Amino acid sequence: MFLDVTVRRNSSLIEAAIKLHQRGLITPNTYVLDLDRIVENAQLIKDEADRNQINLYMMTKQIGRNPKVAEKIAEVGIKKAVAVDPWEALSLAKHGIRIGNVGHLVQVPSAMIAEVLAVNPEVVTVFSVEKAQQISLEATKQNKVQDILLKVVDPEDFIYEGQEGGVSLATLAVSAREIMKYPGVNIVGVTAFPCFLYNEEKHIVEGTPNSRTLIQGARLLEKELGLNLTQINAPSANSVTSISMIKELGATHGEPGHAFTGTIPINSQHDQPETPALVYVSEISHCLDGKAYAFGGGFYRRGNVRKAMVGSSFEQALGNVLEVAKVSPSSIDYYGELMLKGHQVRVGDTVVYAFRTQIFVTRSEVAVVEGIGADDPRIVGIYDSLGNLLR
């Protein structure tokens, strides 16, 4: 998906990845992150957000909750993280990363509320009156009042499978009035997901029905209940190009993630300000019946991977690009399959992919590398897919 644009705009990353693998410094099934480029992308994103007076939380799930990268993004000025689930919140907080929003895609389990509130998230997103009550009880025990967002949903919204949940727009006022009775929570805003998506046919990022639901929910709470909302959070596809859309919508917050690594879908077809800063490295294991097999573990079923470069050097790999054979998502990705079609590969050759991923759901390693642009690549650390330092 991103191989062509990465070759064109950040070939140094691919060259460094091949060298690191061939020298035995990284193993197959490793994502290589160009730390310097990520920091540059983060600065571009922060500058655009400042111009539009939009507040940002960084999303780190796609880079495996990596604490080193999160630390560098925080130094740019995007100081707080949105946690896709409570485990991510606790992992980042352990490394000193401040938590902005938790509970948006995955609610905080009952037995984890105390631990999550103890890391002092700026807001907790809730899907129901019951969850708000649970948070209120624990917040009261901790002698605090926890600010919360209500996730607003409507039957016309676009919702990914496995991500259903929220307070119905039709019952929002009733639910909010009940929640306002609880002493340990304070409704400060609303959110929805996804508020923006890339339209492949039109080649543009555009608002979803969810974005309308978000604003309708906010206005309802302000007019009918007199709430002074300080956060209208509009995540998904947040990048330099689309941040102005958050402001135009009337929202206040965004949650960029893939923009940091330049792996936003629009970047695969139209160059964006963000530079690609992530590749996936494997190795040829064996060949059989017209196919080459690369070690797996990090393939993502929504990654739209189409081809890979194969060779023991950048120059060799540049002229040896193989088509990826589709593998059923029902299969475990022990290997990735490549169509030989006359191409020559050897056991031990490096394989470089560039596709959209979510590292936290893989079993990959993550190599954070600096100095790539200066032709002096240095491994800052090797981490697992959940942000734990391995070596």
C-alpha positions, 0 to 999 in steps of 0.5 A: 500500500505504501511501498511506492511512496516510501521508496520515493520519499524515504528510501533511506528507511528501506535501505537502513532496514535491509542493512540492519536485517542483513547484519543480524541486528533485527530479526524478521517480523520486525517493524522499523520506525524512523524516529526522526521522521516521526518527530518531523511529522508530529511537528507538522501536525502540531503546528497545523493544530495550533493554527486551527486552535485544535487540541490533540491527543496522540494515538499509539496503538498503531505503533505498538504503544511504543513509549520512546516514540510517545515520549518524543511526540510529547516533546513536540507538544502533543503531550497526552495520549488517547488510549484505545483500551485501559491496558494501553493507558496503564502501559503508557502511564507507567512510562510517564506518558500523560493520559488524555482520553481512555474508554473511547473504543474500549470501555474501562472494565469494572475491576480496572476503574480504580487503577485507571482513575489513579493515573489521572486521565484528563477524560474518560469516555463512557457508553452508558449510565451504568458505566458513568455510575461505576466511575462516579463511585470510584472517583468519590472514593479517590476524593476526585471528580472525573471529567467524562465524555459521552460517546454519542451514536445514531442508527444512521452512523457508520460503525465498524464491526466489534466497535458498537456502543454508546449513548443513543442520540434519541435518549442522550438528554435523559441519560445525561440528566441521570449521570448529572446526579452522580457526584463523582463525574462531570460531563465535559463533552462528547465524542463519536467514531469514526468522524472522518474517513478517506473516500477512495473513489473521490480521493478525499477525506470527508465527514461521516454521518457520525460527525453530524451525530457528534455535533447534534449531541453537543448542541443538545446537551448545551441547549437542553441541559445548559452544559458548558462543553469544553471538548467535542472530540472528532477522531479518525483520519486526523492529519495535517490535511484534515485538521482544519475539517475538525474546526469547520465541523465545530469540534475542539479535539482530534486524535492523530495516529497513523499521521505520525508514521505517514500511513494515512490512506490518502498518502498512498495515492496523493503525497501528504505533508507527512512522510512515510516512516514505518516499514515491516521487515521479514526474510525469505524462509523457503520457496515452493511451487512458484511462491516464496515464503517470508516469515510472518507474525505482523501481517494485518488483515486490513493492511492492503499489502500488495507487494514487497521488495526482496534482496540482500541490499537496497539496490538489489531489492529495488529491482526485485519487487514481488506481488503478494499472494492473498492469504485468508484472514482465517489463517494464522500468518506464519508466513507471507506468500510472494509470487515468484513469477520469474523473480530470483530470491534466496533463502535469507534475503530481506523482505521489506513491506510498507502497509497500514498496520496496527502493531498492538494486535501483532506478535511483532518486534518494533525497532525504533531507529534514529539517524536514518536521514543522516545515513547513520542508523542507530537502534534506540531500542527493540520493543515488543508489540505492546511497548515493552523494551526487549533489548 
